[in-house]
């Protein structure tokens, strides 16, 4: 074997093969070094993830705390507005300078302004009702005096000047109706009209209202059609609701000479609907928005009308959880549509 191909020992367990020198790795020193570097890398990565998770947790916790705080403040605002609707809202103090605090401040200012406006409106309405009542009572005295004078003249003169006396009595009757209407409006405005609501059959209500208008129907030669559609109950004051229905029937009769006044009614889970309609020319388009205003007289208003009947009907119906509207029928004629809601 050539000399240079023989193995020759080296220190620390190494050896030489040919011209190349080899040295055994010191396992005892190399493995701990590798493990030490790997452990440091793992700890570094783990620490990075832990920091990320901790940051996310803190951010989420802060968000939840802020959300709960804002939710509580919104609940306080909601409760405040509910109390404002009942007229028992306390003083609301805004805390802080954030957007929600500014909203609280604006809500409090608005509610305070609405309270002041409402109190002023109630005071004005009360004064108006008092004045209206005083006017009605002042009208009543001369009406009574003139009526007595006319009766005395009739007894003294016999049949002379009969036409003039009839005209005077006609105007006195109109003034009497005006006085009664003004007193009723005053009671409605002052809130002193007590409505005794009870379960009332719709068919019975309509028939009684028509019976009280037989003289007017006969004068205008108008017939009335009220089909019986089974028992349907509404919770209303029967007397005052009948008064409202009579005003609507009377309006239909006066604008429907020789025709027919028809009544229909139906009921569903939400409301009971009553329709009173005629076969006349219907409403003028410009009159429709103003029909239920006090003292409004349309183009074709009758001579004896004072423009209060429809306004009274609306007031009485609305105070019993009802609505009323007027419209023209496609086939011709006017229609009043009443709805009494269950809730």
C-alpha positions as CSV (number, residue, x, y, z in Angstrom):
1,X,0.0,0.0,0.0
2,X,1.5,3.4,-0.9
3,X,2.6,5.3,2.0
4,X,0.4,8.3,1.4
5,X,-2.6,6.1,1.3
6,X,-2.2,4.8,4.9
7,X,-4.3,6.1,7.7
8,X,-2.5,8.2,10.2
9,X,-3.9,9.2,13.5
10,X,-4.5,12.8,14.4
11,X,-5.2,14.4,17.7
12,X,-8.8,14.3,19.1
13,X,-9.7,11.3,17.1
14,X,-9.2,12.6,13.6
15,X,-7.5,10.9,10.8
16,X,-6.1,11.5,7.4
17,X,-7.0,9.6,4.2
18,X,-4.8,10.4,1.4
19,X,-4.2,14.1,1.3
20,X,-7.6,14.9,2.9
21,X,-7.9,15.5,6.6
22,X,-11.0,14.6,8.5
23,X,-12.1,15.5,12.0
24,X,-14.9,14.1,14.0
25,X,-17.5,16.6,15.1
26,X,-17.7,17.1,18.8
27,X,-21.4,16.1,19.4
28,X,-21.3,17.1,23.0
29,X,-20.7,20.8,22.0
30,X,-22.6,21.0,18.7
31,X,-26.1,19.8,19.8
32,X,-26.6,22.2,22.7
33,X,-25.7,25.1,20.5
34,X,-28.3,24.1,17.9
35,X,-31.0,23.6,20.5
36,X,-30.1,26.9,22.1
37,X,-30.6,28.8,18.8
38,X,-33.8,27.0,18.0
39,X,-35.2,27.6,21.5
40,X,-34.5,31.3,21.2
41,X,-36.3,31.5,17.9
42,X,-39.3,29.6,19.2
43,X,-39.5,31.9,22.2
44,X,-39.1,35.0,20.0
45,X,-42.0,33.8,17.7
46,X,-44.1,32.8,20.7
47,X,-43.6,36.1,22.4
48,X,-44.6,37.9,19.2
49,X,-47.9,36.0,19.0
50,X,-48.5,36.5,22.6
51,X,-48.1,40.2,22.2
52,X,-50.4,40.2,19.2
53,X,-53.1,38.2,21.1
54,X,-52.7,40.4,24.2
55,X,-53.1,43.6,22.1
56,X,-56.2,42.2,20.3
57,X,-57.7,41.2,23.7
58,X,-57.1,44.6,25.1
59,X,-58.6,46.3,22.0
60,X,-61.6,44.0,22.2
61,X,-62.1,44.6,25.9
62,X,-61.9,48.4,25.4
63,X,-64.4,48.2,22.6
64,X,-66.8,46.1,24.7
65,X,-66.5,48.5,27.6
66,X,-67.1,51.5,25.3
67,X,-70.1,49.7,23.6
68,X,-71.7,48.9,26.9
69,X,-71.2,52.4,28.2
70,X,-72.8,53.9,25.1
71,X,-75.6,51.4,25.2
72,X,-76.4,52.4,28.7
73,X,-76.4,56.0,27.8
74,X,-78.8,55.3,24.8
75,X,-81.1,53.4,27.2
76,X,-81.1,56.4,29.5
77,X,-82.0,58.6,26.5
78,X,-84.8,56.2,25.5
79,X,-86.2,56.2,29.0
80,X,-86.0,60.0,29.0
81,X,-88.0,60.3,25.8
82,X,-90.6,57.9,27.0
83,X,-91.0,60.0,30.1
84,X,-91.2,63.1,28.0
85,X,-94.1,61.6,26.1
86,X,-96.0,61.2,29.4
87,X,-95.0,64.7,30.5
88,X,-92.8,63.5,33.4
89,X,-89.3,64.0,32.0
90,X,-86.7,64.9,34.6
91,X,-83.8,67.3,34.0
92,X,-81.2,65.7,31.7
93,X,-77.6,66.7,32.2
94,X,-75.0,65.9,29.5
95,X,-71.8,64.4,30.7
96,X,-68.6,64.9,28.7
97,X,-67.9,66.5,25.4
98,X,-68.4,63.6,23.0
99,X,-70.9,63.3,20.2
100,X,-73.4,61.5,22.4
101,X,-73.2,64.2,25.0
102,X,-74.0,66.8,22.4
103,X,-76.9,64.7,21.3
104,X,-78.2,64.6,24.9
105,X,-77.9,68.3,25.2
106,X,-79.9,68.9,22.0
107,X,-82.6,66.4,23.0
108,X,-83.0,68.1,26.4
109,X,-83.3,71.6,24.7
110,X,-85.8,70.3,22.2
111,X,-88.0,68.6,24.9
112,X,-87.9,71.7,27.0
113,X,-89.0,73.9,24.1
114,X,-91.8,71.4,23.3
115,X,-93.0,71.5,26.9
116,X,-93.1,75.3,26.8
117,X,-94.9,75.3,23.4
118,X,-97.4,72.8,24.7
119,X,-98.1,74.7,27.8
120,X,-98.7,77.9,25.8
121,X,-100.9,76.0,23.4
122,X,-103.0,74.5,26.2
123,X,-103.3,78.0,27.8
124,X,-104.4,79.6,24.5
125,X,-106.8,76.8,23.8
126,X,-108.3,77.1,27.3
127,X,-108.8,80.8,26.8
128,X,-110.3,80.3,23.4
129,X,-112.8,77.7,24.8
130,X,-113.8,80.1,27.6
131,X,-114.3,82.9,25.1
132,X,-116.3,80.6,22.8
133,X,-118.5,79.6,25.7
134,X,-119.1,83.2,26.7
135,X,-120.1,84.1,23.1
136,X,-122.5,81.2,23.0
137,X,-124.2,82.3,26.3
138,X,-124.3,85.9,25.1
139,X,-126.1,84.8,21.9
140,X,-128.6,82.7,23.8
141,X,-130.1,85.7,25.7
142,X,-131.2,87.8,22.6
143,X,-132.4,84.6,20.8
144,X,-134.7,83.9,23.7
145,X,-136.0,87.5,23.9
146,X,-136.7,87.7,20.1
147,X,-138.5,84.3,20.1
148,X,-140.8,85.5,22.9
149,X,-141.5,88.8,21.0
150,X,-142.3,86.8,17.8
151,X,-144.7,84.5,19.7
152,X,-146.4,87.6,21.2
153,X,-146.8,89.2,17.8
154,X,-148.2,86.1,16.4
155,X,-150.8,85.8,19.1
156,X,-151.7,89.5,18.7
157,X,-151.8,89.9,14.9
158,X,-153.2,86.5,14.0
159,X,-152.3,85.6,10.4
160,X,-151.0,89.0,9.4
161,X,-147.3,89.2,8.4
162,X,-147.0,85.4,8.7
163,X,-144.2,85.2,6.1
164,X,-142.1,87.7,7.9
165,X,-142.5,85.9,11.2
166,X,-141.6,82.6,9.6
167,X,-138.4,84.2,8.3
168,X,-137.5,85.5,11.7
169,X,-138.2,82.1,13.3
170,X,-136.0,80.5,10.7
171,X,-133.1,82.7,11.5
172,X,-133.7,82.2,15.2
173,X,-133.5,78.5,14.7
174,X,-130.3,78.9,12.9
175,X,-128.9,81.0,15.7
176,X,-130.0,78.4,18.2
177,X,-128.1,75.7,16.3
178,X,-125.1,78.0,16.2
179,X,-125.3,78.6,20.0
180,X,-125.5,74.8,20.7
181,X,-122.6,74.1,18.4
182,X,-120.4,76.7,20.0
183,X,-121.1,75.4,23.4
184,X,-120.2,71.9,22.2
185,X,-117.0,73.1,20.6
186,X,-116.1,74.9,23.8
187,X,-116.6,71.7,25.8
188,X,-114.5,69.8,23.4
189,X,-111.7,72.3,23.4
190,X,-111.7,72.6,27.2
191,X,-111.7,68.8,27.6
192,X,-114.9,68.8,29.7
193,X,-117.0,66.7,27.4
194,X,-117.1,63.2,28.9
195,X,-117.4,60.3,26.4
196,X,-118.9,57.2,28.0
197,X,-117.5,54.5,25.7
198,X,-119.3,51.1,25.6
199,X,-119.8,48.2,23.2
200,X,-122.3,49.4,20.6
201,X,-123.8,47.6,17.6
202,X,-123.1,49.4,14.4
203,X,-126.4,48.6,12.7
204,X,-128.4,49.8,15.7
205,X,-126.3,53.0,15.7
206,X,-127.0,53.7,12.0
207,X,-130.7,53.0,12.3
208,X,-131.2,55.2,15.3
209,X,-129.3,58.1,13.6
210,X,-131.5,57.7,10.5
211,X,-134.7,57.6,12.6
212,X,-133.8,61.0,14.1
213,X,-133.5,62.5,10.6
214,X,-136.8,61.4,9.2
215,X,-138.1,65.0,8.8
216,X,-135.0,66.1,6.9
217,X,-135.1,63.0,4.7
218,X,-138.8,63.7,4.0
219,X,-138.1,67.3,3.2
220,X,-135.4,66.4,0.7
221,X,-137.3,63.3,-0.5
222,X,-134.4,61.1,0.2
223,X,-134.5,57.4,1.0
224,X,-132.1,55.6,3.3
225,X,-130.6,52.1,2.7
226,X,-129.0,50.4,5.7
227,X,-128.4,46.7,5.1
228,X,-128.1,44.4,8.1
229,X,-124.8,42.6,8.0
230,X,-124.8,40.9,11.3
231,X,-123.7,42.1,14.7
232,X,-120.5,44.2,14.7
233,X,-119.6,46.0,17.9
234,X,-117.5,49.2,18.4
235,X,-116.5,50.7,21.7
236,X,-117.8,54.2,21.5
237,X,-120.1,56.7,23.2
238,X,-123.4,55.8,21.5
239,X,-125.1,59.2,21.9
240,X,-122.2,61.4,20.7
241,X,-121.2,58.9,18.0
242,X,-124.8,59.0,16.8
243,X,-124.6,62.8,16.7
244,X,-121.6,62.6,14.5
245,X,-123.2,60.1,12.1
246,X,-126.4,62.2,12.0
247,X,-124.3,65.2,10.8
248,X,-122.8,63.1,8.0
249,X,-126.2,61.7,6.9
250,X,-127.7,65.2,7.0
251,X,-124.9,66.4,4.7
252,X,-125.6,63.6,2.3
253,X,-129.3,64.3,2.3
254,X,-128.9,68.0,1.6
255,X,-126.7,67.4,-1.5
256,X,-128.7,64.4,-2.8
257,X,-132.3,65.6,-3.3
258,X,-134.5,62.8,-4.5
259,X,-131.7,60.3,-4.2
260,X,-130.7,57.6,-1.7
261,X,-128.3,57.7,1.3
262,X,-126.6,54.3,1.6
263,X,-124.7,53.0,4.6
264,X,-122.2,50.1,4.6
265,X,-120.1,48.7,7.4
266,X,-117.5,45.9,7.8
267,X,-115.0,44.7,10.4
268,X,-111.5,43.2,10.4
269,X,-109.0,42.5,13.2
270,X,-107.7,46.1,13.0
271,X,-110.7,48.3,12.7
272,X,-114.4,48.7,12.0
273,X,-115.2,50.7,8.9
274,X,-118.5,52.6,8.3
275,X,-119.2,54.2,4.9
276,X,-122.0,56.8,4.4
277,X,-122.5,57.8,0.8
278,X,-125.0,59.5,-1.5
279,X,-125.8,59.7,-5.2
280,X,-125.3,63.4,-5.7
281,X,-122.6,65.4,-7.6
282,X,-119.9,64.7,-5.0
283,X,-117.4,67.1,-3.5
284,X,-115.7,69.9,-5.4
285,X,-112.0,69.1,-5.6
286,X,-111.0,72.4,-3.9
287,X,-113.4,71.7,-1.1
288,X,-112.0,68.3,-0.1
289,X,-109.0,69.5,1.9
290,X,-111.1,71.9,4.0
291,X,-114.3,70.0,4.5
292,X,-113.7,69.3,8.2
293,X,-112.5,72.8,9.1
294,X,-114.6,74.8,11.5
295,X,-117.0,77.3,9.8
296,X,-115.9,76.2,6.4
297,X,-118.7,76.4,3.8
298,X,-118.1,74.9,0.4
299,X,-119.4,76.1,-3.0
300,X,-122.6,74.3,-2.8
301,X,-123.4,74.7,0.9
302,X,-127.0,74.9,1.9
303,X,-128.7,78.1,3.1
304,X,-129.1,77.1,6.7
305,X,-125.6,75.6,7.2
306,X,-123.1,77.2,9.5
307,X,-120.1,75.1,8.6
308,X,-119.7,73.3,12.0
309,X,-121.5,69.9,11.5
310,X,-118.6,68.1,9.7
311,X,-116.0,69.6,12.1
312,X,-118.0,68.4,15.1
313,X,-118.3,64.9,13.5
314,X,-114.5,64.7,13.0
315,X,-113.8,65.9,16.6
316,X,-116.2,63.3,18.1
317,X,-114.9,60.4,16.0
318,X,-111.2,61.2,16.5
319,X,-111.6,61.4,20.3
320,X,-112.8,57.8,20.2
321,X,-109.7,56.3,18.5
322,X,-111.2,56.8,15.1
323,X,-110.5,58.5,11.7
324,X,-112.7,60.0,9.1
325,X,-112.1,61.1,5.5
326,X,-114.2,62.3,2.6
327,X,-113.8,61.2,-1.0
328,X,-115.7,61.0,-4.3
329,X,-116.9,57.7,-5.6
330,X,-115.8,56.6,-9.0
331,X,-119.4,56.0,-10.1
332,X,-120.4,59.4,-8.8
333,X,-121.5,60.7,-5.4
334,X,-119.9,61.6,-2.1
335,X,-118.6,59.2,0.5
336,X,-117.7,59.6,4.2
337,X,-115.4,56.8,5.5
338,X,-115.2,56.3,9.2
339,X,-112.8,53.8,10.9
340,X,-112.8,52.9,14.6
341,X,-109.6,51.1,15.5
342,X,-109.5,48.4,18.1
343,X,-106.3,49.6,19.8
